[in-house]
Amino acid sequence: MNAGVIVAAGKGERYGSYKQIKILLNKKVYQYSLDIFNTSDLIDSIYLVVAQEIYNSVEEDLKSYQNNKPILLCKGGSTRAQSVYNAIERINSSYDKVCIHDAVRPLIQKKDIENVLLNCMENGGCIVGDKINETLKKTNDDKVIETVNRTNMWLSQTPQAFCLKTLKNCYNNDFDHFTDEASLLESNGHNIRVINSVNKNIKITEKKDLELVKQLLSNE
C-alpha cells in the first residue's frame, strides 16, 4: 500500500499570507493537489498537513469534500521537515511507500505520482525535477564570483516517493535543517533517482506565481 502526504503547513512569509488556502479559480490552492491524490489509484490514504492557524478552516472544508479514501488531517511543525515528520510518524508499517507533495504546486498530475512511485528505488526514492538549462551564477553581496557548471544540475521538486521504512529510519538523526526528504535520505547514504515532471510544476511562492498558475489553468 502507498500513503500520500500533502504538505500545506507553510506560513507564506514571502507571499504575505497562507497561500495554500488562497482561491485559485474555483477552489483553494491545496485542493488541487488533494483532488489528484484523491483520484489516484496508487494512493490508499492521504495525510494532509496544515498550519495550526488554518487547521480549523481546512477541517471545515473536508466535511463537505467528496473523498474516495481516508483523509487524515495533521498539524504542521515549525519547519517543513517537522511538518512532514508529523505525518510520517502516523503512517503504520503496513504501508510500503509514501509519496510526499507540496500543496503549493497545484499543477501536479496523476502521472507524476505514478512515475515516482513506480521508479522508487528499493531502500531509496524517486523525485521529479527540472533539468537546469540556464547559466548559473554564484554571488556574494550581489556580485558574481563564479559561473557554476550546470551539467547534471536539476531543480528538485515534488512529488517525491520513498520506501516508508527507509524514510522512518532516517529520522533517527537531526533532520530539521533538511529542505526536502530526498536530501535527508541522501545524507544517510541512500540513492535517489530524479525524473522530469510531467507538467509545468510551478511552486507558488509570490503573488505573481499565483497569477501565472491561474493563466495556465485557464488555458487548459
Secondary structure by P-SEA (a helix, b strand, c coil): cbbbbbbcccccccccccccccccccccaaaaaaaaaaacccccbbbbbbcccaaaaaaaaacccccccbbbbbbbcccaaaaaaaaaaaccccccbbbbbbcccccccaaaaaaaaaacccccbbbbbbccccbbbbbcccccccccccccccccccccccaaaaaaaaccccccccccaaaaaaaabbbbbbbbbcccccccccaaaaaaaaaaaaac
